[in-house]
Amino acid sequence: MTAALRLRGVVARRRSGNAVFSLDIPALTLPEGGLVAVTGASGTGKSTLLDVAALAARPETAAVLEVAGTDAAILWRRGRLEALAALRGASFGYVLQTGGLIPFLSLRDNARLAQDFSGRRDEARITRLAEALEIGELLGRLPAALSVGQRQRAAILRALAHRPSVVIADEPTASVHPDMAETILALLAEQAREAGAAVLLATHDAAAAARHGFALAPLLPVPGEAASVLAEPVLA
Ligand SMILES: Nc1ncnc2c1ncn2[C@@H]1O[C@H](COP(=O)(O)OP(=O)(O)OP(=O)(O)O)[C@@H](O)[C@H]1O
């Protein structure tokens, strides 16, 4: 079966001066429509993992780095940056901590832009998703004219608008009230399921992720080293 995302034997590094942080990902598979939460304390490498999985950072080594049937490890080795960018635009949607919306575009235009990058303009889908997320009335507004919670809903809309196979969500609830965090996680899980998209979430809050049906993949620090290793998620 084609996985939405499959990593095998991937090592990611982050360097600053002489300091090197190393992340070992022996195996990570997101089935189509699967929900996986990468958990771990601050500095254990959650963002590093998401950057490599989302093809935003080059892995140090990668035996397999497969996105919707295409092996991006080969594209990285051959320096095929345009092919990587096209794969990124078509396959991923992003939900970021602060929304990550383009400030001078309305919500509708933010969602249209995501669709245009992958050549999948679909106005009816934008309207339908916005209504499900209860921001249907707000599509003409700029992001600055929204509450933080509404902005996160808009980020989910933008992430799902172009039918990505994987939604990447890096601490999407870090800047909202705990009650709103529950709502956002529930909406993210529910709308991704509806759209058939897998979700790779990074969060400090393993309990909340588990409550919303995410399989947990903890990052375990390697004692005495600036390094972490990913435990394989246990899929329900
Ligand atoms: N640009 C960088 N250059 C060098 N080291 C970095 C860089 N960014 C992060 N690191 C180091 O890499 C490690 C992993 O960072 P990362 O941001 O992936 O962790 P995280 O689990 O997402 O943390 P947080 O929960 O605080 O966002 C940390 O120890 C950090 O100090």
The ligand as a MOL file (V3000), in Angstrom:
LIG
                    3D

  0  0  0     0  0            999 V3000
M  V30 BEGIN CTAB
M  V30 COUNTS 31 33 0 0 0
M  V30 BEGIN ATOM
M  V30 1 N 19.3940 26.6570 13.5190 0
M  V30 2 C 19.9380 25.8420 14.4290 0
M  V30 3 N 21.2680 25.6780 14.4920 0
M  V30 4 C 21.8040 24.8460 15.3760 0
M  V30 5 N 21.1330 24.1360 16.2760 0
M  V30 6 C 19.8200 24.2630 16.2660 0
M  V30 7 C 19.1500 25.1210 15.3500 0
M  V30 8 N 17.8440 25.0370 15.6000 0
M  V30 9 C 17.7030 24.1680 16.6090 0
M  V30 10 N 18.8870 23.6990 17.0050 0
M  V30 11 C 19.1370 22.7060 18.0500 0
M  V30 12 O 18.5750 21.4910 17.5970 0
M  V30 13 C 17.8750 20.8410 18.6550 0
M  V30 14 C 16.4770 20.4980 18.2370 0
M  V30 15 O 15.7390 21.6920 18.0030 0
M  V30 16 P 14.2110 21.6410 17.5740 0
M  V30 17 O 13.7880 23.0530 17.3340 0
M  V30 18 O 14.0370 20.6670 16.4750 0
M  V30 19 O 13.5270 21.0550 18.9160 0
M  V30 20 P 12.0060 21.0750 19.3470 0
M  V30 21 O 11.7480 19.7690 20.0210 0
M  V30 22 O 11.1450 21.4100 18.1750 0
M  V30 23 O 11.9950 22.2430 20.4080 0
M  V30 24 P 10.8010 23.2120 20.8680 0
M  V30 25 O 9.7660 22.3140 21.4830 0
M  V30 26 O 11.4780 24.0920 21.8730 0
M  V30 27 O 10.3250 23.9430 19.6560 0
M  V30 28 C 17.9320 21.7540 19.8680 0
M  V30 29 O 18.8230 21.1870 20.8170 0
M  V30 30 C 18.4160 23.0800 19.3280 0
M  V30 31 O 19.2740 23.6940 20.2440 0
M  V30 END ATOM
M  V30 BEGIN BOND
M  V30 1 1 1 2
M  V30 2 1 2 3
M  V30 3 2 2 7
M  V30 4 2 3 4
M  V30 5 1 4 5
M  V30 6 2 5 6
M  V30 7 1 6 7
M  V30 8 1 6 10
M  V30 9 1 7 8
M  V30 10 2 8 9
M  V30 11 1 9 10
M  V30 12 1 10 11
M  V30 13 1 11 12
M  V30 14 1 11 30
M  V30 15 1 12 13
M  V30 16 1 13 14
M  V30 17 1 13 28
M  V30 18 1 14 15
M  V30 19 1 15 16
M  V30 20 2 16 17
M  V30 21 1 16 18
M  V30 22 1 16 19
M  V30 23 1 19 20
M  V30 24 2 20 21
M  V30 25 1 20 22
M  V30 26 1 20 23
M  V30 27 1 23 24
M  V30 28 2 24 25
M  V30 29 1 24 26
M  V30 30 1 24 27
M  V30 31 1 28 29
M  V30 32 1 28 30
M  V30 33 1 30 31
M  V30 END BOND
M  V30 END CTAB
M  END
